[in-house]
């Protein structure tokens, strides 16, 4: 069972690293066949499991060099019922895939964790629909829909869950409610557009405050992912209680819009060094940040640059 579920080390101070854009790295850099951007299909055979393990170990080595803890995400962003059905997975097979994803990370934790380098196993949950478009579920429907995957994680070594690339406040509320019902610590990560707002036009502040109000502030923290820092740095430049609820950044290195990224046939990896400098600026303004990683188009080079830029100051090391 979970090692840290009720005593998460990254909530005690310091910054933990996370990985980059798993699916874009596997597809564009390694030639993996990921139908519907579903990395969990690699768990089906030993070759795929090895590819995932090799992917993770590059990041764990970076964390070890920076003396940082690590939030290790399962390869399950697409492992929810609708996407599983599109991929031909029965409910039983999908449950097994989510469990296998955690088991792989348990093996890695046993191999890599050491004093001063805690490793948190994080069950990654994606939106029911497209991460670039507005969801259509109400909160009750979202709670019922995502409860299956969260319940699976609750029976594994997963220490927490994080819902990534969310665009819908109602879907975020439903996920947080389901997590609370199953006593799973959770984080909520919203995707914003180039103007720093959700695709629905709601502001990040409105989204965070609405989810907190509807769930008695159940999420441990909120994150921003799948947007370049220049898309949201003005939004987080102010002050206020809602800003202090943002505990993680997993940005893109590309400045392209989501529509441009969706239509692009090549990968825009941006500038890793520039991304690292932007993260350092964010950590200076937002000392509450606890998780730093990447999203679409980022890989181990970007996380290494983030580590170099942010962990040279000892006050940031875990």
C-alpha positions in Angstrom: 0.0 0.0 0.0 0.9 3.7 -0.2 4.1 4.8 1.6 3.3 8.5 1.8 -0.4 8.9 1.3 -1.0 10.5 4.7 2.4 12.1 5.1 3.4 13.6 1.8 7.0 14.8 2.0 6.8 17.6 -0.6 4.2 19.4 1.5 6.9 19.8 4.2 9.1 22.2 2.2 11.5 22.3 -0.7 10.8 21.7 -4.3 10.3 18.4 -6.0 10.9 17.7 -9.7 8.6 16.0 -12.1 9.0 14.7 -15.6 8.4 16.5 -18.9 6.0 15.8 -21.7 5.8 12.0 -21.6 3.7 11.4 -24.7 5.4 14.0 -26.9 8.8 12.6 -25.9 7.8 9.0 -26.6 6.2 9.8 -29.9 8.5 12.5 -31.4 11.8 11.5 -30.0 11.5 7.7 -29.6 9.1 6.8 -32.3 6.6 5.1 -30.0 3.2 4.3 -31.4 0.7 5.9 -28.9 -2.8 5.8 -30.3 -4.8 8.7 -29.0 -1.7 9.8 -27.1 -2.2 6.9 -24.7 1.2 6.0 -23.1 -0.4 3.3 -20.9 -0.6 1.0 -23.9 3.2 0.5 -23.5 2.6 -1.5 -20.3 1.1 -4.3 -22.4 4.5 -5.9 -23.1 8.0 -6.1 -21.7 9.5 -3.9 -24.5 7.0 -1.1 -23.7 7.6 -1.4 -20.0 11.3 -1.1 -20.6 10.8 2.0 -22.7 8.8 3.6 -20.0 11.3 2.6 -17.3 14.1 4.1 -19.4 12.1 7.3 -19.8 11.6 7.7 -16.1 15.2 6.9 -15.1 16.5 9.9 -17.1 14.5 12.1 -14.8 15.4 10.3 -11.6 19.0 10.7 -12.4 18.5 14.4 -12.8 16.7 14.6 -9.4 19.6 12.6 -7.8 22.1 15.1 -9.2 20.1 18.0 -7.9 19.4 16.4 -4.5 15.7 16.8 -5.2 12.7 14.7 -4.4 10.6 13.6 -7.3 6.9 13.3 -8.1 6.7 10.2 -10.3 3.6 10.3 -12.5 1.9 7.1 -13.8 1.5 6.7 -17.6 -2.2 6.9 -17.2 -3.3 10.3 -18.5 -5.5 8.5 -21.0 -6.4 5.5 -18.9 -10.0 6.5 -18.2 -13.2 4.8 -19.5 -13.9 6.7 -22.7 -10.4 6.6 -24.0 -10.0 3.0 -22.8 -13.1 2.1 -24.8 -11.6 3.8 -27.9 -8.5 1.7 -27.5 -10.4 -1.6 -27.1 -9.8 -2.0 -23.3 -12.5 -3.6 -21.2 -13.2 -2.2 -17.8 -11.1 -5.1 -16.3 -8.2 -4.5 -18.6 -8.2 -0.8 -18.0 -8.2 -1.4 -14.2 -5.2 -3.7 -14.7 -3.4 -1.1 -16.8 -3.8 1.5 -14.1 -2.5 -1.0 -11.5 0.4 -2.0 -13.7 1.4 1.7 -14.1 1.7 2.1 -10.3 3.5 -1.2 -10.0 6.2 0.0 -12.5 6.7 3.1 -10.4 6.9 1.1 -7.2 9.8 -0.9 -8.7 11.5 2.4 -9.6 11.0 3.8 -6.2 12.5 0.8 -4.6 15.6 1.1 -6.8 16.1 4.9 -6.7 14.7 6.3 -3.5 17.3 7.3 -0.9 17.6 9.6 2.1 17.1 13.2 0.9 15.4 12.0 -2.3 11.9 11.0 -1.5 9.8 9.7 -4.5 6.1 10.2 -4.5 4.0 7.9 -6.7 1.3 10.1 -8.3 -1.7 8.7 -10.2 -2.1 10.8 -13.3 -5.6 11.5 -14.4 -6.5 13.2 -17.6 -9.8 14.9 -18.8 -12.6 12.8 -20.1 -12.3 14.6 -23.4 -9.8 16.8 -25.2 -7.3 18.6 -23.0 -7.5 21.6 -25.3 -11.3 22.0 -25.3 -14.0 22.8 -22.8 -15.5 19.8 -21.0 -19.3 19.3 -21.0 -19.9 17.3 -17.8 -21.5 18.8 -14.7 -19.7 18.1 -11.3 -21.9 15.1 -10.4 -21.3 13.4 -13.7 -17.6 14.1 -13.5 -17.4 12.7 -10.0 -19.1 9.5 -11.1 -17.0 9.2 -14.3 -13.6 9.6 -12.7 -14.4 7.7 -9.5 -13.5 4.4 -11.2 -9.9 5.4 -11.9 -9.4 7.1 -8.6 -10.8 4.0 -6.8 -8.3 1.9 -8.6 -5.4 4.1 -7.5 -6.7 4.1 -3.9 -6.1 0.3 -3.8 -2.5 0.6 -5.0 0.8 2.1 -3.8 -0.1 5.5 -5.3 0.4 8.2 -2.7 -1.8 10.8 -4.4 -3.5 11.7 -7.7 -3.2 14.7 -9.9 -5.7 15.7 -12.6 -3.8 17.2 -15.5 -4.8 19.5 -18.4 -8.2 20.3 -17.1 -10.2 23.1 -18.8 -13.5 22.6 -16.9 -14.2 23.8 -13.4 -17.0 21.3 -13.1 -14.8 18.4 -14.0 -12.2 19.6 -11.5 -14.9 19.8 -8.8 -16.1 16.2 -9.6 -12.5 14.8 -9.5 -11.8 16.5 -6.2 -15.1 15.2 -4.7 -14.4 11.7 -5.8 -10.8 11.9 -4.4 -12.2 13.2 -1.1 -14.7 10.3 -0.9 -12.0 7.8 -1.4 -9.5 9.6 0.9 -7.0 10.1 -1.9 -4.9 13.3 -1.6 -5.2 15.2 -4.9 -3.9 18.1 -6.9 -5.7 19.9 -9.7 -3.8 21.2 -12.7 -5.5 23.6 -15.1 -4.5 24.4 -18.7 -4.7 28.0 -19.7 -4.7 29.7 -23.1 -2.2 32.3 -24.4 -4.2 35.0 -22.4 -3.8 33.1 -19.2 -7.5 32.1 -18.9 -9.2 28.8 -19.3 -10.5 28.0 -22.8 -14.0 28.7 -21.4 -12.9 32.3 -20.7 -12.9 31.8 -16.9 -9.9 33.2 -15.1 -7.5 31.0 -13.2 -8.5 32.8 -10.1 -12.2 32.0 -10.7 -11.4 28.4 -11.3 -9.3 27.9 -8.2 -11.8 29.8 -6.0 -14.7 27.9 -7.4 -13.2 24.5 -6.9 -12.2 25.4 -3.3 -15.6 26.7 -2.6 -17.3 23.5 -3.9 -15.0 21.0 -2.2 -14.1 22.7 1.1 -10.7 23.4 -0.4 -9.9 19.6 -0.6 -7.1 19.8 -3.3 -3.7 19.9 -1.7 -2.7 22.5 -4.2 -3.3 23.6 -7.8 -1.0 23.5 -10.8 -0.7 25.2 -14.2 0.3 23.0 -17.1 0.5 22.8 -20.9 1.1 26.6 -21.4 4.3 28.6 -21.8 5.2 30.8 -18.8 4.7 33.9 -20.9 1.1 32.9 -21.3 0.4 33.2 -17.5 3.3 35.1 -15.8 1.2 38.3 -15.7 -1.7 36.3 -14.1 0.5 35.1 -11.2 2.4 38.3 -10.8 0.0 39.7 -8.2 -0.9 38.7 -4.7 -3.8 37.1 -3.0 -4.9 34.0 -1.1 -5.8 32.2 -4.4 -2.3 32.5 -5.7 -0.9 30.9 -2.7 -2.9 27.8 -3.6 -0.8 27.3 -6.7 1.8 24.7 -5.8 3.2 23.4 -9.1 4.2 24.4 -12.6 4.4 22.1 -15.6 4.8 24.4 -18.5 5.4 24.0 -22.2 8.7 25.2 -23.7 6.9 26.3 -26.8 5.1 29.6 -27.0 2.7 28.3 -29.6 -1.1 28.3 -28.9 -2.9 25.1 -28.3 -4.4 25.3 -31.8 -1.0 25.8 -33.3 0.4 22.8 -31.3 -2.6 20.7 -32.3 -2.0 21.4 -36.0 1.8 21.1 -36.0 3.4 18.0 -37.5 6.7 18.8 -35.8 7.7 19.2 -32.2 8.5 22.7 -30.9 11.0 22.1 -28.1 11.6 25.8 -27.4 14.7 26.8 -25.4 15.4 24.7 -22.3 17.8 27.3 -20.8 15.2 30.1 -21.2 12.5 27.9 -19.6 14.8 27.3 -16.7 15.3 31.0 -16.2 11.6 31.6 -16.3 11.0 28.9 -13.7 13.6 30.6 -11.4 11.7 33.8 -11.7 8.5 32.1 -10.9 9.9 30.4 -7.8 11.2 33.8 -6.5 7.7 35.3 -6.8 5.9 32.1 -5.7 7.9 30.6 -2.8 5.0 28.2 -2.1 5.8 26.2 -5.3 6.5 22.5 -4.5 6.5 20.8 -7.9 8.4 21.8 -11.1 8.2 19.8 -14.3 7.3 20.1 -18.0 4.5 19.4 -20.4 4.1 19.1 -24.2 7.4 19.3 -26.0 9.6 19.2 -22.9 12.0 16.4 -22.1 14.9 15.6 -19.8 16.9 18.5 -21.2 14.3 21.0 -20.0 13.9 19.5 -16.6 17.7 19.5 -16.2 17.7 23.2 -17.1 15.0 23.8 -14.5 17.0 21.9 -11.9 20.2 23.9 -12.7 18.4 27.2 -12.6 16.3 26.6 -9.5 18.3 24.3 -7.3 21.5 26.3 -7.3 20.0 28.2 -4.5 20.1 25.9 -1.5 16.8 27.2 -0.1 15.0 25.5 -2.9 16.5 22.1 -2.6 14.4 19.3 -1.0 
